[in-house]
């Protein structure tokens, strides 16, 4: 008989703590529990908080400067300058890559209108009044990661349909945070987001998800933003993760243009606008605490 590999293990040579006992009990009852490494200590959480302060400052600097007529390379320059001034590093710069796709070439993702995510800053991408743009930045400070994105309406005004999309997507993030409860399954988040997006006949992107963050850029749990069967991984106080719903005005389906020399930019399949908001969140005994804005 094959022995089932347990995710939760006590530290060698130590007596089980109350948390150890609770986690082993829940795992034996069939719950998908996180590994012990995903439950962060006070020092680690403090480091992520400091990183989050810088990350929020980066997006505040963008908010103060963004305007019609600027190009997205200028946004990248603002982010890089703020990071350097505060002793931090942009996690996106040089991230990823394989034999078919080069590493991400810039410090920030700038996704305009129908670009769902991973838009690459370019001098030729000039912002026009009424565009909507997601600016997504991840900070590394002293080895700790924090991650957030905001939507901006360029010039402050756009067509009502785009304005509604931006607003509803932010509501989806807020509803997802309310659904994230300690000792509940992560899939409750996606069910709540999907329910709200369905009211507007919007598509919830399924190909990308939120994720654990803090000691690495991406780790468990995967945070789906659409409805799935089952509970998913248990959310335990001390876990840090993102919720970052990507909501399309039309279909949830997406594609990457085969002619894209970078192979990063994700576009809505029907090329209708898309929006995204993101926070890094700490799970506590009372619900989530926002670490980045």
ABEGO torsion letter per residue (X at the ends): XBBBBBABBBBBGBBBBAAAAAAAAAAAAGBBBBBAAABBBAAAAAAAAAAAAAAAAAAAAAAAABBBGBBAAAAAAAAAAAAAAAGBBBAABGBEEBAABBBBABABBBBBEABABGBBBBAABBBBBGBBBBBBBBBBBGGBBBBBBBBBBBGGBBBAAAAAAAAAAAAAAAAAAAABBBGBBAAAAAAAAAAAAAAAGBBBBAABBBBBBGABABBOBBBBABBBBEAEBBBBBGBBBBBBBBBBABBABBBBBAABAAGABBBBAAGBBBBBBBBBBBBBAAEBBBABX
